[in-house]
Amino acid sequence: MQRTVRADLTAALDLLDRSHATLEQAAQSRCAGDRYIQAHLGALRAGAALMAARPAGRGAGGRRGGIRNVWQAVAASAPELGEWSAYLSWCTHRRQAIETEGAPAGQREADDLLRAAATFVGLIEAALGVPARRSEPLLMALGPG
């Protein structure tokens, strides 16, 4: 059991590292569509980190009864993040439209999602009890929101 808990935390920390790296890529992107996609992916990785660290309660196949995606799993595991999950779930549909249909993304829309994703990552870090990384340098490039 001790080994499993350590492996779960290691996986969660790895996902958080990848989340931060993805947010940094998003901040450096000049293309609004790419920024939007990368920001959403960064938030998605943070949600997956929460799920990696809290595997208890998942049923067969790694799913909790009726849960079909990370956003539902986050809301079920951390109800205080329910509104964030709903928002980021909506952003999933927007991201898909950008990726598959070539729908345009506005710069403000992409910047707002990047700010939200950085905040969400900090909330996940707090929920897991790991030291939060400072997002200010990342977000300074965006200017005022």
C-alpha angles and dihedrals in degrees: 000000000000090000091051093050090050092048091049092051091046090052091048093050091048090052090049090051090051090046092055092046090052092050089051089053089050092052091052095049116104093194112086093211092053091045091052093048094047093046091052091047089052091054091045091054090051090052089050089051090058090051092048091053095045106045094146114110097029115130132210114329092020093284131122113224106296098350110138106172145023094262092056090046092051092050091048094046097041110023090183086069093052095110091048090050092051092049094046091046088056088049088056089066091047091049090051091052090052093047101041106024099033091238110175120249121208120231092237091049091051093045091049091051091049091053091047092048091051090051091047091052089053090051090051090050090051091048089053094044094238123137111271119235117229113253097187096097089049094049097041089080089063096057124214118347 
